[in-house]
Amino acid sequence: LEVAVLARSNGRRAFRRVPDAELEALLPAEPEPAAAPEAEPSS
């Protein structure tokens, strides 16, 4: 996975790669479980 952010602070618009260590700090350690789909009522 490669992640980049738009850096505007360097005087021009350019993308800056997010290093692995910084990305790990931004992402949650464990993914949240997906919600179970609700069953449709039968007719």
C-alpha atoms as an extended CHARMM CRD file, in Angstrom:
* protein
*
        43  EXT
         1         1  LEU       CA              0.0000000000        0.0000000000        0.0000000000  PROA      1               0.0000000000
         2         2  GLU       CA              1.3960000000        3.3850000000       -0.9410000000  PROA      2               0.0000000000
         3         3  VAL       CA             -0.1190000000        6.5130000000        0.5820000000  PROA      3               0.0000000000
         4         4  ALA       CA              0.5500000000       10.1470000000       -0.2910000000  PROA      4               0.0000000000
         5         5  VAL       CA             -0.8270000000       13.4840000000        0.8260000000  PROA      5               0.0000000000
         6         6  LEU       CA             -0.9820000000       16.7700000000       -1.0170000000  PROA      6               0.0000000000
         7         7  ALA       CA              1.7650000000       18.9860000000        0.4310000000  PROA      7               0.0000000000
         8         8  ARG       CA              1.0840000000       22.6900000000       -0.0620000000  PROA      8               0.0000000000
         9         9  SER       CA              3.6740000000       24.0110000000        2.3860000000  PROA      9               0.0000000000
        10        10  ASN       CA              6.6450000000       23.7300000000        0.0280000000  PROA      10              0.0000000000
        11        11  GLY       CA              5.5290000000       26.5480000000       -2.2880000000  PROA      11              0.0000000000
        12        12  ARG       CA              4.1180000000       24.2620000000       -4.9540000000  PROA      12              0.0000000000
        13        13  ARG       CA              1.4970000000       21.5680000000       -5.0070000000  PROA      13              0.0000000000
        14        14  ALA       CA              3.1590000000       18.1850000000       -4.8100000000  PROA      14              0.0000000000
        15        15  PHE       CA              2.3660000000       14.8510000000       -3.2600000000  PROA      15              0.0000000000
        16        16  ARG       CA              4.4110000000       13.6820000000       -0.3090000000  PROA      16              0.0000000000
        17        17  ARG       CA              4.7080000000        9.9680000000        0.3980000000  PROA      17              0.0000000000
        18        18  VAL       CA              3.6630000000        8.9070000000        3.8770000000  PROA      18              0.0000000000
        19        19  PRO       CA              6.4280000000        6.7030000000        5.3390000000  PROA      19              0.0000000000
        20        20  ASP       CA              5.4930000000        3.3120000000        6.8190000000  PROA      20              0.0000000000
        21        21  ALA       CA              6.0810000000        4.3770000000       10.4410000000  PROA      21              0.0000000000
        22        22  GLU       CA              3.8710000000        7.4630000000       10.0390000000  PROA      22              0.0000000000
        23        23  LEU       CA              1.1680000000        5.4320000000        8.2930000000  PROA      23              0.0000000000
        24        24  GLU       CA              1.1460000000        2.8560000000       11.0970000000  PROA      24              0.0000000000
        25        25  ALA       CA              0.6030000000        5.6760000000       13.5950000000  PROA      25              0.0000000000
        26        26  LEU       CA             -2.3620000000        6.9980000000       11.5600000000  PROA      26              0.0000000000
        27        27  LEU       CA             -4.1460000000        3.6760000000       11.0280000000  PROA      27              0.0000000000
        28        28  PRO       CA             -5.9220000000        1.7370000000       13.7740000000  PROA      28              0.0000000000
        29        29  ALA       CA             -4.0820000000       -1.3690000000       14.9790000000  PROA      29              0.0000000000
        30        30  GLU       CA             -7.0590000000       -3.6930000000       14.4820000000  PROA      30              0.0000000000
        31        31  PRO       CA             -9.7010000000       -3.2450000000       11.7840000000  PROA      31              0.0000000000
        32        32  GLU       CA            -13.1840000000       -2.7840000000       13.1620000000  PROA      32              0.0000000000
        33        33  PRO       CA            -15.4810000000       -5.7430000000       12.4420000000  PROA      33              0.0000000000
        34        34  ALA       CA            -17.9340000000       -5.2130000000        9.6210000000  PROA      34              0.0000000000
        35        35  ALA       CA            -21.5460000000       -4.8190000000       10.6520000000  PROA      35              0.0000000000
        36        36  ALA       CA            -23.6380000000       -7.8920000000        9.9610000000  PROA      36              0.0000000000
        37        37  PRO       CA            -26.1570000000       -7.2860000000        7.1780000000  PROA      37              0.0000000000
        38        38  GLU       CA            -29.7160000000       -7.1470000000        8.4140000000  PROA      38              0.0000000000
        39        39  ALA       CA            -31.9720000000       -9.9270000000        7.1730000000  PROA      39              0.0000000000
        40        40  GLU       CA            -34.8590000000       -8.8190000000        5.0110000000  PROA      40              0.0000000000
        41        41  PRO       CA            -38.2590000000       -9.8200000000        6.4030000000  PROA      41              0.0000000000
        42        42  SER       CA            -39.8540000000      -12.6600000000        4.4650000000  PROA      42              0.0000000000
        43        43  SER       CA            -43.2840000000      -12.1030000000        2.9330000000  PROA      43              0.0000000000
